Amino acid sequence: QVQLVESGGGLVQPGGSLRLSCAASGSIFSINAMGWYRQAPGKERELVATITSGDSTNYADSVKGRFTISRDNGKNKVYMQMNSLKPEDTAVYYCNAEVVNAMKYGMYYWGKGTLVTVSS
């Protein structure tokens, strides 16, 4: 079994910064793509950013230039530095990862989420 645990959420004022972390643990042979998604109240979950095992990144247009995704393959962790936060960034942020087990079988896993609130 694999667990993803997010941390780093909280309350921040507009224009502020937060750094989210996600740690993967359990039966892991390797991890392919990792990413962050978010879900605001009353809205569907949306992609924020993804990063491949080769460090290729992809961002939603709404966060380009403000958010930076990175990963530490040795620690099975993914991070997201969020700068210039706006009230519309308020959401529960979820970590996602495609984990390959010892049988070379890949599955997608989700964390339980961490709440980010941007408000004055």
Secondary structure by P-SEA (a helix, b strand, c coil): cbbbbbcccccccccbbbbbbbbbbccccccccccccccccccccccccccccccbbbbcccccccbbbbbcccccbbbbbbcccccccccbbbbbbbccccccbbbbbbccbbbbbbcc
